[in-house]
Amino acid sequence: MSINRRQFLRRAGMITALGLGSSFIISGFRKKEVAEAAGFAKAPKDLPAKRWAMVVDMSKFKTDADINGVIEACHKLHNVPKFPNTKDEIKWIWKDDYHHTFAGGHNEYLDDHVLHSPFMVLCNHCENPPCVKACPTQATFQRPDGIVAMDFHRCIGCRFCMGACPFGARSFNFRDPRPFIEGEISPDYPTRTPGVVEKCNFCYERLADGLMPACVEKSNGGLIFGDLDDPNSEVRKIVSTKFTIRRKPELGTQPSVYYLVGGGEDA
């Protein structure tokens, strides 16, 4: 069975209107067909990768200002709103302290600089993403290159994905986000509506144009992005030869975001 995006959304809307439930929607389409219907077919300029991954070199982020510039670049490109009330906050990339970033990994003898440095946090694009399993409509799905993507049109706002994510990497639009977008609206990424969940997408829209993620370009070498399955890629070389850590590895989600701390000593 082959369907296009319009057909998929029309059928999904009819089924929802009839009250037949989201399980019927998903059972009727294979995962590959759902991804193609969502408009994520490979583009001619698309940068190839078997599994995209990122290394955060903490030695390059010494102050809040170093991180704030990266956050601003990401949020401006993706039309992330800035609500006056922090309870409504929408975040794709944000900063947090060591204890919250690596909960349960406290080491009283850890280097004082690392312990008190601001850490950049984002969606981990896990190899085994629990959010994908929790989503009843496959609005959240995993691409063949490992990126955990979202189709806002299929999001029904149930927030099951938020409950399933152990990293707090998803935000829900309780209010209309569009009036709270600062500056000009970016034409390169769609705006959202109330009742939709959103998160970092590793800039897959830029990858489709042969470009690196906006955060990577703004990071002055602090964010290294590449194909983890390519032995010659920089991310693979760093992960293979340097001591890196990941968030909550005990959960088995296999995050694709690695942190290079302590000056990048050899493993």
N, C-alpha and C positions, 0 to 999 in steps of 0.2 A: 504494500500500500504506500503510495507516494502522495503527499499533500504539500501545499505551500502554506506560507504563514497566514494568509487571509483565511484559507479554508480551516486551518487549525483553530484560529480564534473564533470563527463563526460557529464551529461545532462545539467548542468549549463553552461558548456563551449559551448556546441552545441547551446543552446538558445541564449547565448550572441553573438556568431558568426553570428547567423541568424538575429540579431538585434531585437529580440522580446521583450527585456527589462527585468528588474529584477522583475517586479511585477508578471510576469508569473511564474518565478522560485519559488517565495514564495507561491503563491496561490496554487501550485501543491503539496505542502508538508505541513503536519501539524507540529506545533512547536516541538512536542516531537520527531517526525521522523527526523527533521533537527538536533536537538541536538544529537540524537543517531548517525546520519550519520557523525557528526563532531568528533566523537570518544570520547564523554564525558559520555559514559555509566558508571555506578557505578563499581568501582574496588573492589576486595575482601577486601583490607586493608583500604578502604576509610573511613575516619572519618565521622561519621554520624552527621547531623545537619538539622534542619528544616529551620533555618535562621542564617547564620554566621554573626557575628558582631564583631567590634573591639572598645576597649576603649583606648584612648591615655591619659596616666597619665602624665600631663605636669610637675608634681613635680619631675619626674625622668629625665627630659631633661633640664638641667640647662645651658648648653653651646652648641655651634655649634658642637663641637666635639662629644657630646652625640648623636646628630642626624646624623652626617656624617657617623658614623660607621654603623648605621642601613641602610642608603641609599646605602652605598658601598656593604653591604651584599646582598641587594635586586638586585642591578644593576649588580653585578658580576654573580649571579646565573642565571639571565634572559638575559644575553648578551646584556645589554643596552649600546649602543655606547656612546662615549664621543666626541662630535664634538668640534673643536676649536672655531667655530662661535656659539655664544649663540642663534642666530636666528634658528639654526638647532637643538637645544637642544631636546633630548628625555628624558623624566623623568617619572618614575613610583612612586617614593616617593621623595619629595623635601621639603625644608623649606621655610617658608614665615613669614611675620610679622603679628601681630594681626589684623591690619586694612585691610589687603588684605585677610586674612583667614576668618575673620568674617565681611565682608563688610556690612555696614549699621547697625552694632551693637555697635557703639561707645558709651562708657560710660566714661565720663570725670572723674568719681570718681573711676574708676577701679584701682585695685592694680597695682602699678608701675612695679613690677616684671612681672606680667602677660602681661601688656601692651607692654613691651619691650623684651619679651622672643621670641625666634624663635619657630614657630609652625611647626609640622610635618604635611604634607599635602599629600593626596593620593586619588585615586578613592574612592568614598563613597559607591559604590555598593548599590545604592538606591533601596528601595522597589518598587518605581514607577519610573524606569529609563527612562528619555526622550530619551536617546541615542538609546535604543532598538527600540523605536517607529520610530525613524528617519532613521534607517539603512534599505536600500532598499533590501538588500540581506540576512539579518539576520546573517551577519558576527559577529555582536554584538547581543548577546542573553542572556536571564536570565535563570540560572539553577534553578532546583527545590529547592536548598538550599539557594537561594537568590543571589549567586555570579553572577555578570555581567561579562560574559566571552566573548572571541573573538576567531574566527576561521580566522587566517590570510589568508588562502587559498580562503576564500570567500570575503575578503575585496577588493573592487574595487577602493578604494582611493577617493571616492566622498567627504569625510569629513563632511557629513551631521551630523554624530554623534558628531563631534567636535563643530559644531554650536549649537547642541541641549544641550550639557553638560554645565550646569551653573557654573561648578566648575573648568573648565580649566584642567581637569584631563587626557586629551588625547593628544598624540603627533603624528605628521605625519612625516614619513621618506621621506623628499624631496631628500635626497641623499642615496646612498648605505651605509647602516649602518655597514656592516660587516668589512670593513677595519679599522673602528674606535672603535672596541671592544678592550679594554685594557686587556693585559694579555692573558691567555689561554681561549679559547672558552669553555663555560660550555656545557657538553654533555647532561645535564639534561633538557635543554629547547631549542627549535628551534630558529635559527637566522632568521632575517626578510629580506625583499627585499625592494627596493625603491617603494614608492607609497602605503605603508601600514600604517595604524593607529595602535597604541599600547598603553597599559596602564597597571596599576596594576591589577593583577588577583586573589589577596588573596592567591597566591601560591596554586592553586587548584591541580597542579601536585604533590605537596608535601602532600597535604591532601589525595590524592589517595594512597599514600604510608604510611599513618598513622602518618604523621609528621606535626608539626605546621609550619606556614609560617616562612620564613627565617628572616624576620624583627622582628617577635615576639621573636625568639630564641636569637637574637642579642641585644635586647632592655633592658636586665637586669630588666625585670618586668615593663618596661615603656609602653609596648603594651600588652593589655590583649585581648585574642581572644577566642571566644566560641559561643555557640548556644544561641541566644537571646530568643528563645522560650522555653528554658529549665530553669525552676525556680531555679534549683540548680547550674547553671553555674555561674562562677565568673562575667562574663560580665552582666548577668541579675541581679545579686545581686548589682553590682555597679550602674547600671542604675536605679535600683529601690530604692536605699537608699542614693545615693550621688547626688550632684548637677552637672549635666553634660550639655554640650551644643553641638549643632550640627550646621553645616554650612547652612546658608540660609534656615531655617525651613519654612519660609513663602512661599516658592515655592511649598511645598507639595510633594517633591520627596522622603521624608522619608529616609535620609541617614542612613547607617548602621555603620558609624564611629562616635563615641561619644568622646568628649573631657572633661576630668576631670581636672578642673582648681581650683585655689585658695586653694590648699592644700587638696581638696577632702572633703569639709565640707558636712554635711548632708543636704539633701534637705529640 
